[in-house]
């Protein structure tokens, strides 16, 4: 029995339709839902949180929570725009869950979150003029203060200055370990997914296209559609390799050797014409003394 | 500080297909092959990903 399970979940939001979404999430797993904007990722999170009426089943430890009220689901939700309460102070935002449920060891949890997230100096401030990074840490603290069984993160890095993204990714991983979380993280960014995810579900057009271990999904797409989404290059028919098959293959641009002479050391060699050579500056080196 | 491309990006036509190839710049001092010239590309079975 899995810790958390979506079974043939369907949901209609306006003209958008989720089709039979099914996957399992193990306890303590960092699970990433990867897909383009408009693929249905946020609707899946909102369905798990109980914000939409759904078909199919949602199970926590085998218990059907499909029709349970949002506040009874023990889910922590960090929205893309953080959705903090503007009329409350930082302290009141973080402790909000204490207004509607009993929080075990609330004071020690609060102090630990404030310490871990570096929020001590912000506690009596209002939300209005905080930076994106500060708002994000407060939104995470608010979600964790409710002691959720599962933490839902909706594009947590999209509103963050790109300069800080690597540091925030590292922080998310540390947080996941420190609080023994089960995390569902939605993103369109492959780098985030490959660094953070234990397992990945690729969602396109309201459907799950592939689910599996992060390395397996990112390096072995199950279809042309997923391969194109993941940015695979050099997708050709296997007949190019002399194989009698309609199957397609892809070869990583970094795995191709080039030579002015025929290279006998490779399994497959081709003669061609150079169309273009681009030496584009794509990063800067700093020499420090 | 200096601008640096991590790799050369080559577009190589083989019959009707065009391959995209990345060559580490640190392994090649300049792109020694000119546009339109014959070039050989190769790869191994272990690197082929079937879809």
Interface residues (C-beta under 8 A of the other chain):
Chain A: X219 X220 X221 X222 X223 X224 X227 X232 X233 X234 X235 X236 X238 X240 X241 X247 X248 X249 X250 X251 X252 X253 X254 X255 X256 X257 X258 X259 X260 X261 X262 X263 X265 X266 X267 X268 X269 X270 X271 X272 X273 X274 X275 X276 X277 X278 X279 X280 X281 X282 X283 X284 X285 X286 X287
Chain B: X1 X2 X3 X4 X5 X6 X7 X8 X9 X10 X11 X12 X13 X14 X15 X17 X18 X19 X20 X21 X22 X23 X25 X31 X32 X33 X34 X35 X36 X37 X38 X39 X40 X41 X42 X43 X44 X45 X47 X48 X49 X50 X51
